[in-house]
């Protein structure tokens, strides 16, 4: 089945990428209580901010069914979102280690460049391209979208591909801002908030939160009751 067959539809049953589909099928046998399927975005299409990561973590989003929930990356992302008013609570997990039902995003949405868990957390170039129409459709479906935050180089290139822009014209780096041609949203970039980047010191909580300080210069806080559902 071609990727276009799923364009604009619920991705829960997408099996376009044979390697990823086989990997998830094997995990469903081993861990039947996990999601082990493509992970949908989290947050409203009416949001002004879209955050794009690489893909689900095996014991994170692939287990809980919510992006950045259950792995180290979420331990950086969600507290930052809460501190800067984009999330209702700081803790992504409930007491039983499932997705916290009290977690609500405020004027933000989180998605991934690749919706399925890849073996060894490394999607192929073909798999990244195959999933790109989902991201392009998602961006097009957000009428108030003002800013996109790309977490990591793969997310950065995927966003530019979805917007039909050349990555060479918009280099990747930490806490960079790219004013894209109108009427496209402004693109912000950050090192991915992965456990590897955190442990090696490439990214600290302080340097990561400076990205959200930059975002707030473009997206001032608004009263939640004034945000469309």
Secondary structure as GFF3:
##gff-version 3
##sequence-region A 1 229
A	DSSP	three_ten_helix	3	6	.	.	.	ID=ss1
A	DSSP	alpha_helix	18	30	.	.	.	ID=ss2
A	DSSP	beta_strand	42	43	.	.	.	ID=ss3
A	DSSP	beta_strand	49	53	.	.	.	ID=ss4
A	DSSP	alpha_helix	61	64	.	.	.	ID=ss5
A	DSSP	alpha_helix	72	83	.	.	.	ID=ss6
A	DSSP	beta_strand	108	112	.	.	.	ID=ss7
A	DSSP	three_ten_helix	119	121	.	.	.	ID=ss8
A	DSSP	alpha_helix	125	140	.	.	.	ID=ss9
A	DSSP	beta_strand	147	151	.	.	.	ID=ss10
A	DSSP	alpha_helix	153	162	.	.	.	ID=ss11
A	DSSP	three_ten_helix	167	169	.	.	.	ID=ss12
A	DSSP	beta_strand	176	178	.	.	.	ID=ss13
A	DSSP	beta_strand	186	190	.	.	.	ID=ss14
A	DSSP	alpha_helix	195	199	.	.	.	ID=ss15
A	DSSP	alpha_helix	205	218	.	.	.	ID=ss16
A	DSSP	three_ten_helix	224	226	.	.	.	ID=ss17
###
